[in-house]
Amino acid sequence: MRTRTTALLLAPALAVTALAAVPAQARQSYPFQNPRLSVDARVNDLAGRLTLDEKISLLHQYQPAIPRLGIKRFKTGTEALHGLAWSTDVNAGGAVRTASATVFPQSVGLGATWNPDLLKKVGSAVGDEARGYNKENSDVWGLQLWAPVVNLLRDPRWGRNEEGYSEDPLLSGLLGTAYGKGMQGDHPKYLKAAPVVKHYLANNNEVRRDTTSSSLRPRVKKEYDEVPFKLPLSADAATGVMTAYNLINGRPATAHADANDLVRAWASKTLFNVTDAGGPNNLVNSQKYYGSLAEADAATIKAGVDSFTTDDTNSAKTIAAVKEALDKKYLAERDVDTAVRHILSIRVRLGEFDPDGGPYAKITKSVVNSPAHQRLARQAATEQTVLLKNQNGALPLDAAKNRKVAVVGPLADTLYTDWYSGALPYKVTPLAGIRDRLGSAGTVTGSEGADRIALKDAGSGRYVTAGTGAAGAPLKLSAEKPGAAEQFDVFDWGQGVVTLRSVANGKTVGRFNWGDTMVNDQDQPNGWFVQQMFKLERDGDGVLLRYAGYEKAYDWAEPAKTYLKAGDDGTLVLAPKGDATRFTREVVRDGVDEAVKVATGADTAVVVVGSMPFINGREDHDRTTMALAERQSELIKAVRKANPNTVVIVENSYPTTLTWEQDNVPALLWTSHAGAETGNALASVLFGDASPSGRLPQTWYRSENDLPDILEYDIIKTDRTYLYFKGKPLYPFGHGLSYGSFRYGKPRLSSRSTAANGTVTVQVPVTNTSRTAADEVVQLYTHQRTSRVKQPVKQLRAFQKVHLKAGQTRAVTLKLRAADLAHWDVTRNRWTVEKSTHDLLIGSSSADIRQRATLAVRGERIPARDLTKPTRAADFDDQQNALLVDESKVRGDAVGADSGGWIKFAGADLGRGVTGIKARAAREAEGGTTVQVRLDRPDGPLAGTLTIPSTGDRYAYREATAALTGATGRRDVYLVFGGDARLSSFALTR
């Protein structure tokens, strides 16, 4: 989802007209209003009563009322990623207000809990709060919730890393299933809310996200990217998918046939699928995939997407496009009917058409931020905290011995929200949480470790002055001495980017209303285009103040006016670099020095560093580094030197390259931006009231150099994620320390072998050998010893979070289905369980394996490839410089490559020889090219050469043939491209 303007546009207008738009209850009672009838019967009745115009009007995100039938307006898409977010509420007097709700930890933090039971409770709380707000204003707070995000965290540089759960498909899928089940409730017929999983599919980069294609070979698509969507949908824990912005193998996800062909097949109940915001328009504009919106909307509906999230509240464009599509026969009325029935099915299950609103209609706004939800938020914030390092028992802190604690760092006394957070109803910062935990018995001092500076015009000698009121004022040269109004706290977010907080009113400085002036008026950096970012660039013995706010989606283009200069009246305005005012940077207070003074002599120094979610990567902006900001690193090093008893807390949304910290700091903790209860949760972990039980849901790499290009989606070939990574990570997937210690006993298997359709239970006794009650996450991985194809180094198959008292032993039982060991066999286009021995690896992380066992799986042996049968080019075993592309605009994959690119088909049985090849190929460019057939290696013996003529269109395939010689026996067959072409399929001939 890209824009958050919809609720702002909608709320004031609807507040006035909501009561007049629809009668409270239609006078006539219709069958669709009868709860005793089946969902299908009610949908069929209502759909049959709608005119074509009324049906078309329901295809947009903002569905209008139909007063003649007593049907109210319906809005799709309330954001609910980790609590309700975004929507502006309207009070009884019609005034617009920012609505707050319980803010739970970011999704990556919820992923670190490894606790599906907790996720279900969190989801249930979110569903309750959605109902509570919906009860008060259903026009603004719709009950279709756009959550959870189950896109895999394949690359930690992804700007939206905080939105997903894990890099592992099983963990992501199970947590998404639990969250969805909680949101929709346990009623067999009705929905508390209607969760929509997003973003289908392979959406893990923001750079050029609407024009880049995620190239997914079949194994990666089936075994990896589809899994976290398939699990919740097959468990009926979601009521639809949101399509992604990117292309999948060259075809835009917005109009991808998977929405019908796969997604609906996974679910046993009717789904209501939606586009992401602006996705339909992208098909015509940035993607240029269709020539008109009528063609694009028709293709989207026929692909299985039911609702258009586009043009904010203006549905007229969609309605006109769909009508044009019907007129031009791109679309049939039955296609519209199908989509409308999908929509109405969910609305019926939400209880909307019941006389009493259904069983969940009694939930009121009293549930929002209730004491129970606050307790749940604290539990979630605690469980997601990960103890990365704990040298010589540095933690937990003994409150009796640590009465003097210093809490320092840029995140010590603040809480930040992200793009998909709701407004915090209250705040407990790390400093406040620790201070409250120690109470009057302790002394807790704090410092943000931020430099406080004044900026003096080198020419006039006047200082930059900010406004003193809550609304601030434009920055201007004014005072001759640096008082409070002339001072700014500088927060470093890395790569030269800083924010400036005015001492005059505590507000952050930013660009005012897209104009040329800068005003101190924001609580924190925010907005789609983040306007509160600056760089202080050295210029001789002074500095230039450069505005560095996000100006443009995707590739940031530096505008002509980037620097600040003083105008005739002293007001700072944007100007070209050549006109910029040069300032003297006067340090009023050195932040690192102050933090060192506070930390020196303290029993313990707690340094809280991390990210600002609107700056360090977010929607539309990927990261180029995972390092801490430079000044934050300096702070840690200085405090550690001043106080050997230093604990570092990293509060951010993604893995961080903490190599120096791991080597030099006694104790390291990680937390996501975990909501209002962050401070209480951290304090409880620091002082041992809770033993840390969070486990990393991603691999933490030592360097960005461990990662390939962010646009490379072939995790198998490039050894991505813990599944295939062969290097030594900083922290492995599943890592997390505890204050307890655990002994794993010898595992017992229900059977040492199993058929391909069998199930084996693995029982392992786990003993808490410490004097501390603690949680352990028991993790079961497998490794397949032999296979036709490259298999993961190890793969998570089951896990269980268990609480053990001191000295307690519990037999943990984990189930393993042989079917879960299957991989996608590209030689036959189906799942297969191979005959092989599997190592069962049981432990506390993917690298901390405590016990092992073996399991013999009586599967099948995959026969040698028979390339005399028609073979899809996309079903290769390996490739170099080849991409998966769209075979047609509707469905199907082909392979596209340029000169030197190749695809490999391993272990082909050529028997006594094949004599020819025929292939379906296309070439859009003028002139012809070739595809060579080589054996054993890309530069191996040449068996023959296909000549590919120009077909004039990338989708116009023609048959090409060639004679082959020397192609006998069991060989690897390579198809090597001589120039730009597309290959759909081929077959060898005898």
C-alpha positions, 0 to 999 in steps of 0.5 A, spaced: 500 500 500 502 506 497 498 512 499 495 514 506 490 519 504 484 515 502 481 516 510 483 523 510 479 525 504 473 520 506 472 522 513 470 529 513 465 528 507 462 521 510 461 524 517 456 529 514 452 524 510 453 517 513 446 517 516 442 520 510 446 515 505 442 509 507 436 507 511 437 504 518 434 498 515 430 497 509 423 496 510 422 490 506 426 484 508 430 480 503 432 473 503 440 476 503 438 479 510 436 472 513 441 469 517 438 462 517 440 461 509 447 459 507 452 464 505 451 462 498 444 463 498 444 470 501 449 472 496 446 469 490 439 473 492 443 479 493 447 479 486 441 477 483 437 484 485 443 488 483 443 492 476 449 492 472 451 499 474 450 497 481 455 491 480 460 495 477 460 500 483 462 495 488 469 493 484 472 499 487 475 500 494 470 505 496 463 501 495 457 506 495 451 505 498 445 502 495 439 505 499 433 501 495 436 495 498 438 497 505 446 496 503 451 501 506 457 503 504 463 499 504 470 500 505 476 495 503 482 495 507 484 498 514 491 497 515 492 492 521 499 490 520 501 490 528 495 494 530 490 498 527 493 504 523 492 510 519 485 511 519 483 518 521 477 518 525 471 523 526 468 524 533 461 526 534 462 533 532 464 532 526 472 534 528 477 530 524 482 527 529 488 522 529 485 515 532 490 511 536 489 503 538 494 498 541 500 498 537 504 491 538 511 490 536 513 490 528 511 484 524 519 482 524 518 483 532 512 478 532 516 474 528 522 473 533 517 471 538 516 464 534 510 463 538 503 462 534 499 462 540 501 469 542 500 471 534 493 469 535 491 473 541 495 479 538 490 478 531 484 477 536 486 483 539 486 487 533 480 484 530 476 486 536 479 493 536 477 494 528 470 492 530 470 497 536 472 503 531 467 500 526 462 500 531 463 507 531 464 509 524 464 504 519 465 508 513 472 510 515 474 503 519 472 498 514 472 490 517 477 488 511 484 488 514 490 488 510 494 484 514 498 480 515 504 481 510 507 474 509 512 476 504 519 473 505 525 477 508 529 474 503 534 480 503 535 484 510 536 491 505 529 491 503 526 497 506 519 494 508 523 488 512 519 490 518 513 488 515 514 481 514 515 475 519 521 471 517 526 469 511 523 462 513 517 460 509 514 455 514 515 460 520 512 466 516 506 461 514 505 459 521 505 466 524 501 469 518 496 463 519 495 464 527 495 472 526 489 471 521 485 466 525 485 471 531 483 477 527 477 473 523 475 469 530 473 462 531 466 463 529 464 457 524 460 461 520 461 469 521 468 473 521 470 478 526 474 481 521 476 479 514 484 478 513 487 479 507 495 477 506 499 481 502 503 482 497 502 476 492 508 475 490 515 475 491 515 482 493 522 484 496 525 490 493 523 497 493 527 500 488 523 500 481 518 496 485 513 497 480 517 495 474 522 490 476 520 483 475 522 477 480 525 472 476 522 465 480 524 459 477 519 453 479 523 451 485 524 457 488 516 459 487 513 453 489 518 451 495 519 458 497 515 464 495 508 461 495 509 457 501 507 463 506 501 464 502 499 457 501 499 456 509 494 461 511 489 460 505 489 453 506 487 453 513 482 458 512 486 463 516 485 469 510 479 471 506 484 474 500 490 476 497 493 483 495 497 483 489 504 486 489 506 492 485 512 488 482 512 483 476 512 476 476 517 473 471 515 479 467 507 479 468 505 484 473 502 481 479 496 486 479 493 482 473 497 475 474 493 469 473 495 466 479 490 469 483 485 464 480 489 459 478 493 458 484 490 462 490 483 460 490 485 453 489 488 453 496 482 455 500 476 452 501 472 458 502 470 464 497 476 469 497 475 477 496 482 479 492 484 486 492 490 490 488 495 494 491 494 502 491 495 504 484 496 497 481 491 498 476 494 504 473 501 502 473 499 497 468 498 502 463 503 507 466 509 505 469 509 498 466 506 499 460 503 492 459 496 494 457 494 500 452 488 502 456 485 502 463 479 498 460 484 492 457 488 493 464 482 492 468 479 487 464 485 483 465 485 484 472 478 481 473 479 475 469 485 474 473 481 473 479 482 480 482 475 483 485 477 490 487 480 496 485 484 500 490 486 506 485 485 513 485 483 514 492 476 515 493 474 517 486 471 510 483 469 514 477 475 512 473 474 504 474 467 504 473 468 508 466 474 503 464 470 497 466 464 499 462 468 500 456 471 493 457 464 491 457 462 495 451 469 492 447 468 485 449 474 485 453 470 483 459 463 479 459 458 481 465 459 474 468 466 476 469 463 482 473 458 477 476 463 473 479 467 478 482 461 481 485 459 474 488 466 474 491 465 481 494 458 479 497 460 473 500 465 476 505 460 482 506 455 476 508 460 473 513 462 479 516 454 479 518 453 486 515 446 484 512 444 480 518 438 484 522 443 485 528 449 485 525 452 478 526 455 475 533 461 480 533 457 487 532 456 487 540 464 489 540 464 496 542 470 501 542 471 500 549 476 494 547 481 499 544 487 500 548 484 496 554 488 494 560 488 486 557 490 489 550 496 493 554 498 487 558 498 483 551 502 488 548 507 488 553 508 480 553 509 481 545 514 486 546 517 482 552 517 475 548 520 478 541 526 481 545 532 477 543 539 476 547 544 476 542 550 476 546 551 475 554 558 474 556 560 472 563 553 473 565 553 480 564 545 480 564 540 479 568 542 485 572 541 485 579 537 490 582 540 490 588 547 491 585 545 496 580 542 502 583 545 507 579 544 506 571 545 510 566 541 510 560 544 513 554 543 513 546 538 517 541 533 512 542 533 512 550 528 516 551 523 516 545 519 511 541 518 511 534 512 509 530 513 506 523 509 507 516 504 502 518 503 503 526 497 507 529 498 512 534 501 510 540 496 511 546 501 512 551 509 511 551 514 507 556 521 509 553 527 505 555 529 510 560 522 510 563 521 503 563 528 502 567 527 508 572 520 505 573 523 498 574 528 501 579 523 505 583 526 510 589 531 505 590 535 506 584 538 512 581 537 512 573 540 518 569 539 519 561 542 522 555 540 522 548 548 522 546 546 527 541 550 533 539 547 540 541 549 545 536 548 552 533 549 554 526 551 561 525 552 565 519 559 566 517 557 572 514 552 576 518 554 573 525 547 571 526 544 565 528 539 560 525 533 561 530 527 557 530 519 558 533 518 557 540 511 555 540 508 548 539 507 550 531 514 552 530 516 557 525 520 558 519 527 558 520 531 564 519 537 568 521 535 572 527 539 572 534 546 574 535 547 570 541 545 562 541 539 562 546 535 556 546 531 558 540 538 557 536 540 550 538 538 544 535 539 537 537 542 533 531 541 525 531 545 521 526 541 516 522 547 514 518 550 515 511 550 523 513 543 524 514 541 527 520 535 530 523 534 536 527 530 537 533 529 544 536 531 546 543 525 551 543 519 547 542 522 539 542 519 539 535 523 536 529 525 541 523 522 539 516 520 542 510 514 546 510 508 544 506 512 543 500 515 550 500 522 553 500 522 554 508 523 549 514 519 549 520 520 546 527 513 543 527 513 535 527 514 530 533 518 525 529 520 524 521 514 522 518 510 522 511 510 519 504 516 523 502 520 524 509 521 532 509 525 532 515 532 529 513 538 534 512 546 533 511 551 538 514 556 538 509 563 540 510 565 547 506 572 549 508 572 551 515 564 551 515 558 547 513 553 547 508 546 545 510 543 541 505 536 538 505 535 531 504 528 529 504 525 524 500 523 527 494 521 522 489 519 515 489 524 509 487 530 512 484 531 519 488 533 525 484 536 530 487 532 537 485 536 543 483 534 547 489 537 542 495 541 547 500 539 552 504 540 560 504 538 566 508 533 570 504 533 578 504 529 577 511 534 572 514 529 566 512 532 560 510 530 558 503 532 552 498 537 554 493 542 551 489 549 549 492 552 555 489 547 560 493 548 556 499 549 560 506 555 557 509 555 556 517 559 555 523 557 549 526 558 551 534 557 545 538 554 547 545 554 540 547 558 534 545 553 528 545 558 523 546 562 527 551 555 528 555 553 520 555 560 518 557 560 523 563 553 520 565 555 513 564 562 514 568 561 511 575 554 508 573 553 501 575 551 499 568 551 503 562 545 501 557 546 504 550 540 504 546 541 505 539 538 503 532 533 506 527 528 511 525 523 507 521 521 513 516 529 514 514 533 507 515 529 504 509 521 503 509 516 503 503 519 505 497 526 506 499 531 500 500 537 500 505 544 500 502 547 499 508 545 495 515 551 498 519 549 503 525 549 510 524 557 512 524 555 517 530 551 511 534 557 507 533 562 512 536 557 513 542 557 505 543 565 505 543 566 511 547 561 509 553 564 502 553 571 505 554 568 509 560 564 503 563 566 496 562 559 494 564 556 496 558 549 493 555 547 495 548 540 495 546 539 495 538 532 498 537 531 497 529 527 493 524 532 489 520 539 485 521 545 489 523 552 488 522 554 489 529 561 486 528 565 490 533 559 490 538 559 483 538 567 482 539 567 488 544 561 489 548 559 484 554 551 484 552 547 485 546 539 485 546 535 487 540 528 489 539 524 491 534 520 498 534 515 494 539 510 499 541 508 503 547 510 498 552 517 497 549 520 500 555 517 496 560 519 490 556 526 492 556 526 493 563 523 486 565 528 483 560 534 487 563 533 485 570 531 478 569 523 479 571 523 475 564 528 471 561 529 473 554 525 468 549 526 471 542 529 468 537 532 471 530 527 470 524 533 472 519 540 471 518 544 476 521 550 477 516 557 480 517 557 485 511 553 487 505 558 483 501 555 477 504 549 478 499 548 478 492 544 484 488 537 485 491 534 484 485 536 477 485 531 472 487 534 465 485 536 463 492 538 456 490 543 459 485 546 464 489 546 461 496 541 466 500 538 465 506 540 460 512 537 455 507 543 455 502 548 460 505 554 457 506 558 462 510 559 464 517 553 469 519 554 474 525 548 471 528 544 465 525 537 464 523 533 462 530 539 465 534 537 467 541 540 466 548 536 465 555 538 466 562 536 459 563 540 453 560 537 447 557 540 440 556 537 436 550 536 428 551 536 423 546 531 424 541 526 418 540 522 417 533 516 413 532 519 410 526 526 410 523 523 410 516 517 412 513 513 412 506 512 418 502 505 419 505 507 417 512 508 422 519 513 421 524 513 424 531 520 426 534 520 426 541 526 430 545 526 431 552 528 438 554 531 440 561 532 446 564 538 445 568 539 452 571 536 456 577 531 460 572 525 459 569 525 460 562 522 459 555 526 455 550 524 454 542 526 447 540 527 447 533 527 441 528 531 442 522 532 437 516 538 435 511 537 431 505 543 427 504 542 425 497 538 428 491 537 429 484 537 437 485 541 442 490 538 441 497 538 446 502 544 446 507 538 445 513 531 447 513 526 448 519 521 443 519 517 444 526 518 448 532 515 449 539 516 454 544 516 451 551 516 454 558 520 450 563 521 451 571 528 451 574 530 443 573 524 441 570 524 436 564 519 436 558 518 431 553 517 436 547 513 432 541 514 435 534 511 432 528 514 431 521 510 429 515 514 426 509 510 430 504 513 436 507 520 433 505 518 434 498 521 438 493 518 441 486 520 436 481 521 440 474 522 434 470 515 432 471 512 438 474 510 435 480 511 435 488 516 429 489 519 425 495 525 422 493 528 416 496 533 418 501 536 419 508 535 425 512 539 428 518 534 430 523 537 436 527 534 438 533 537 444 537 536 451 539 538 455 533 540 453 526 547 453 528 546 450 535 544 443 534 544 439 540 541 432 538 541 428 531 537 422 528 536 419 521 530 418 518 530 413 512 524 416 507 522 411 502 520 415 496 521 415 489 527 415 485 527 421 480 528 418 473 533 421 468 530 427 464 526 425 457 527 431 453 524 427 447 517 429 451 515 437 450 519 440 455 518 447 458 524 452 458 522 454 464 523 448 467 531 448 467 536 446 472 541 451 472 542 458 468 546 463 467 544 470 465 537 468 463 531 470 466 524 468 467 519 472 462 511 472 461 510 467 455 503 471 454 500 476 457 495 471 460 499 466 463 505 461 462 513 462 463 518 462 458 526 464 458 529 470 455 536 471 455 541 475 451 548 473 448 552 468 452 546 466 457 544 459 458 539 454 461 541 447 463 537 441 463 541 436 468 541 428 467 538 427 460 537 420 458 539 421 450 539 413 449 543 411 443 542 418 440 537 424 438 538 427 431 534 433 432 531 439 436 524 443 435 523 449 439 518 454 440 521 461 440 520 468 439 524 474 437 522 481 437 528 485 434 530 485 427 534 479 424 535 472 427 539 469 432 541 462 434 541 457 440 546 452 440 545 445 443 551 443 447 553 437 452 556 437 458 558 444 459 556 451 456 562 451 452 562 443 451 561 439 445 556 443 440 551 438 438 547 443 433 544 450 432 537 453 432 536 459 428 531 463 431 528 468 426 525 475 428 518 474 429 516 481 430 513 480 437 515 477 444 509 473 444 509 471 437 512 464 437 514 460 431 517 453 431 525 452 429 528 446 428 535 443 427 539 437 426 543 434 432 549 430 432 553 426 437 548 427 442 548 420 446 548 417 453 546 420 459 548 428 458 547 435 461 544 439 455 545 446 455 541 451 451 546 457 449 543 463 447 547 467 441 542 473 442 536 476 445 530 471 444 525 467 448 524 460 448 518 457 450 519 450 450 522 444 446 523 437 445 529 433 442 527 428 436 530 421 434 
